[in-house]
Amino acid sequence: MAEYKDREHFIPLRKSDLIELLSKDKKLPAAERQPFRQFCTLVSAVFHFEYLKQLEELKDAYAPFDPDADTKPLRPVSPEERDKDEQQLFEKFTALMERANFKRLTRDEMQRALQEVATVSGIQTQVDLNMFERLEVFVRGDVMGRIHRRSWKKLWRREELHVPLYQRLVLIVRLKPHKRLDRDIDTSRVYLKIFKDIPKMDQDMLLPGARVRMTRMDKALIAYPLVGGLGIMLWEIGSQILPNFNKMGVAALATGLGALATWGVAGALGGYGYKSYHSYQVKKQDYSLRLTKSLYFKSLDNNTGVLMRLLDEAEEQECRETFLAYFFLWKYAPPEGWRAEQLDDYVEMYLEGNANLKVDFEIGDALAKLERLKIVRKVGDAYHAQPLDKALEMLDWTWDNYFKFNNPLVEAPPIH
């Protein structure tokens, strides 16, 4: 069983596309295609029912912390209960992210990202981590991506850059009261965000309370007119007074310089100071607008919507793993069966050769699901798939026994 450091468990195929791909496999006769599709439908139904239950549990756990909630609790919750509920929410959310094949960033990885000076977007921000009561970041799809931008170094011509990015980035955040936060923000709530195609160097842009920071070039462009204007003003003063120095007495010169210093310098400083302040504000607003535009097309969902999206992705991943593991045990394994590492290698080889996907197949999780559904059996260290008709019978029994209101509990069909 090969180990890959540059591959992820996530299988980037739509469930229906994977079913179509397997249905056209050379080892699947035409007569078995429809029964195999029924197998996939039953597997999908089983997982959908199970994930619906998990969705309800997560929604209940998130309800006290949902900033978008429009419902009222039946009873007040003590601070101790709330702290316990919050801890359970973070634990359940972390478990969900693992099932959806996300990686949790460590504190050191987040710190390194925040210390990056250069940014791909050209927008520099500053984040104060003291404003977070709790902050967790999860990522998936660590790839090299392409972005386009314009730079003064290239005379503002459009250029293409290859940069490391995360195809998905998820935040779960609980904030503290802080001077950078608007007073209307409820810091007792927990905020969920999911984004797409985020360059690694731009992660700090996504955090609440991030402040736009001027680059050295921006500061120079604002400061140089002020310094230059003062220089021109002093030159004008000198050119007017020095030629008449001999004609003017010392007292008259001092009086003239005093008047100029009082009114001319004050007026010039005020004018240039206002111009620099106005330029600073315009530049800051321009950066804020660029930041808003950038995030507008990268934001995928918020709060409860994040839970629903992630649970749907986790459910689809469960189905994909089950389809692949069962199909290749059923159609490709020899009579003596396959060990876990043999099945793992074959699935990875098939995906690379037939779908151009380099995936680190999560074989342990896939086999655990097959055993739980009783559609494979293990003899020694080898796994054997149940025949398709037997697998359909077992899945039908599983589905029927989710609902026992009108039917007596019957034993599962025997596994041969």
N, C-alpha and C positions, 0 to 999 in steps of 0.2 A: 504494500500500500504506500504509494508515493506521498511525501509530505511537501507542500508548497508554501513558501513564504510570500510569494507574489500573486497568490490566487485567493479568492474569497468563496465562501460557501453559497452565496446567493446565486441563483440560476436565473439570468435575465431573459426568460422566455414567458410569454403569456401561456396560461394553462391550456387554452384551446389550441394554440399553435403547437404545443408539445404533444397533445393528443393526436393532432393531425400528422405530425412527424412520425410518431410511433405507429400509427395506423397504416402508414405506407411502407413500413419496414418489410424487407424481403422475406422474413421468416413468419410473417403474419398472413395466413391465407385469407382470401376474400370472405369466406364463410365465418371467420372468427372476428372480423373487424367490428361488426355491430355489437356482439357480446362484449368485446373489449371496451367499446365506448360506453356500454351500460355499466361495466366495472368502474370506469372513471367517473361516471355520473353518481354512482352509489358512494364511492370514496369521497367525492366532493360534498355530497349531502351529509355524510357522517361528520366530516370536519367542519362544515358550515354550522351544523347544530352545536357542536362542541365549542366553536369559537363564538357563537352567539351568546352562549352562557358566560364565556370569559369577557365578552364585551359588556354585558350587563354588570358583571362584578367590577370591572374597571370603571365604568360610568358611576357606579355607586361609590367607589373609593374616591373618585375625582370630584363628585358633586359638591362637597363642602368647600372645595378650593377652586371651583370653576369661576373665572371672572365674568363669564358670559351667562351665568345661570339666571333664569327668571322665575325659579321656584323657591319656595320657603321651606325651611326645615320644620319638622313637627315639634322639636324640643331643642333647647339650647345645649351646646356642647361645651364641656369644661376645657380649660387650656391643656390639661393633662391628656384628655381624650383626643383633642385636636392634634397634639404632638405625636401621639401614637398613630392616629389615622394618617398623618402626613408621612411618617416613616414607612407605613405599609404601602402607601401610594407610590413612593419612590422605589420600593422593593419590587412591587408588581410591575411598574413601568420598566425597570431594568430587565426583569425577566422577559417581558414582551419584546424588548429590543434585541435580546439574545435570540429569541425565536425567529425574529425578522432578519437575523444575520447582520446586525449592526455591531460595530466595535465601540467600546466605551473609551473615550480619551482620558488619559491620566492627567493629574494636576500638572505634572511637568510638561506634558505635551501641550496643554493649554497655555501655560506660561510662556513657552517658547514661541507659540503662535502670536501671543500678544506683544512680544518683544520685537517682532519683525518691524523694521523701519520701512522697507520698501513694500509697496502694495501694487497689485496688478491693476486695480481700478484707477490708480492715481489719486485715491482719496485716503488720507491718513487720519486715523482716529485714535483716541485715547480712552482706555477703560480703567475704571477703579474697581478692583475685585472686592473691595470692602463693602460694596453696595449689595452683595449677594449673600443671602442667608444660606441658600443651597443652589448649586449650579452643577448640572451634569450635561455633557456633550457626547452625542453618539454619531458615528459616521459610517458610511457604507459606500463602496465604489471608489477606492483609492486609485485613480487613473491619471494619465496625462491627457489633458483636454486642450482644445483650441479656443482662444478668445481673440477678438479684434478690438483695436483701440487706435487712437490718434495721439501722437506725441510731437512736442515742439522739436525734439531731436531729429525727427524725420520730416520736418517742415509740415506737420499736421497731416501727413498722408496716412491713410488707413494701413495698418500693419497687422499681421497675424502672429500670435505668440502661442507657443506650446508651454503650458504651465501645469504643475500638479494640482489636482482638485479633488474634491469629494462630490460624487454624484448625488448623495443625500447627506444632509446634516440635520440633526434633531437636537433641540434644546429643551430641557425641563428646568425651570427657574423659579426660585422663591426669593423675593427681594427684601431688602431692609429699607427703612426710611432713610433717605439720603438727599442732600442738597441738589443733586443732579436730576432727581426724579420730580415729575409734576406731582403736586399735592393730591390730585384726583386719582392717582394710581393707588390701588388697594394692595398694600404689601402683605396682607394676610392670605392672598391668593397664590396659586401656582400657575405659571404660564408655560404653555407648550407651543413650540414652533417647529416647523419642518421646512427646509429649503433645499433647492437643487443646484447642482453645478457651482459649488462655492470654491474658489481658489483657496488653497491652504493659507496663503498670506493675508487673506481678507476675512478671516474668521471673526476678528474683533468687530467688524462692521455690524455683525448680527446681534451683538449683545445689547440689552437695554442699557440706556444711560451712556452709550458711546458718544464721545464728543469729537466733532470734526477738528483736526489739528492742521495748522498751516505748515506747509513745507518751507524750507529755507529760501527757496526761490520765490515763493509767494511773499514771504516777509521782506525779502530784498526789494521786490518790485513795488511794495508799498512804502518802504522806508527811503529808498533812493530819491524819489521826487521831493520828499521833505528835506533831506540833507542837501540835495542840489538846489532847491529853492532858497534855503537859508544862505547857501554860498553865493548865489546870484545877488541876493538882497544885500549881503555884506560888501560884495564887490561894488554895487551901485552906491552904497554909502561912502565907501572909500574914494570912489572916483569923483564924487561931488565935493568932498571935504578936503582931501589932501592937496589938490591944485590951489586952493585958496588958503592954505595953511599960513603962508607968510603974511597975507593981507589981513587975516583974522587974528586977533589977539588970543592969548591962551584962554582967557575967560570966556570970550565969545565962542571959541572952539568947544570948550567944555559944555557951554550952554547948548550949543547945537547938537553935540553928541548926546547930551542928556535927553533932549527932546526926541531925537531920532530913536534913541534906545527905548524911550518910554512908549512912543506911539508906533513907530515903524516896526520895531522888532515885535512888539506885542501883536500888532495887526497881522504881520506876516506869519508869526507862529500860530496865531489863531486860524488863519486861512489854510495854511499848509497842514496844521494839525487836524482840522475838520476834513480836509481832502483825504488825508491818510486814514482817518477813522472811517470815512464813508467807503473808501476803497476796501478796507478790511471787512466791513459789513457786507458789501456786495460780493466779495470773494467768498465769504463764509456762507452766504445764502446760495451762491452758485454750487459750492461743494455739497451743501445739504440737499439741494435739488438733485444733483447727480447721484447722491447716496439713495435718495428716495426712488429715483428711476431705476437704479440698479437692483434694489431689493424688490421692487414691484413685480418684476418678471421672474424672480428667483424664489419668492415665497409660495409654498404649496398649500399650507393649511395652518390653522391655529386651534389651540385648546382641544375641545372635545372632537373636533374634526381630525386632529392629529391621531387620537386614539382609534377612530374608526378606520382611517387610512392605513395605519400600521397593522392593525388586526387583520384587515383584508389582505395586506401583503404577506403577513405571517401565515395566514390560512392558505393562500395560493402556494407559498413555498412548501408547506406540508404536503399539499396535493402533488406538486411536481416531484418531490423526493419519493413519494409513495409510488406514483406511476412508474418512474424510472427503475426503482429497486425491484418492484414486482415483475415488470415486463422482462427485464434481463435475466432474472432468476427463472422465470417461466419459459422463456424462449431460447436462451443462450446457455444456461448452465448445463453441464453434463449430468448424467443420471446420478452420480455420486454427490451432486450439489457443488456449491461454491463456498469458500471461506469468505469472510467479510472483506478482506483486502483484495481478493480476486474480483468480487463484484464491484468494489470501489474503483479499481483500476479500469475495468471494462466500461463502466458508466462514463468516467472522465474521458476515456479514449473515444467513445461514441459521440459525446457532445462536442469534442474538439473536431472530430472528423466530419460530422454531419450538420452541425450548427455553428461551427467556427467559434465555440465558446470554451475558454480555458477556465475551468471551475474546479475548486477543491470540494468534491462531493462529500457531504456529511453522512457517511455510511452508518455510523453508530445510531444516529437519530432516525435514519430511514428504516433500518432493520428493527429498531424498537417499535416503531409504528406498525410495521407489518406483523410482528409477533403479537402486539396488543390486539390487533384486528383479527388475529388467528388465521391469516391467509398465507403464512409461511410456517414451516416447522424446522426445528434445529435438531440435527442428529450429530452428536459430537461437536465439532467446530464447523460443520458444514450446514448451509441453509438450503432448504428445498421449498419451491413455490407450490402451493396447492393448485390443482388444475383449475382452469377458469370457471367451470360450472360450480365447483366446490367453493371457490372464492366468492362467487356471486351469492351462493346460498348463505355463506357466513356473514357477508356484508348485509344481506337482507335481514338475517336474524338480529344483527346488531341494531339495525335501524328500527325494527319492530319493537325491540325491548327498551328503546328509549321511552316508549309510551306504553305504560302498563295499566292504564285505567280500566280498559275493558277486556284485557287479555291476561290470563294467568301467566306467571313467569314460567317459561319453558327452558330446559337446559340447551346449551349450545350444541350444535351438531358436532359429532365426534370428528377429530382430526386424525387422518390416516397418513 
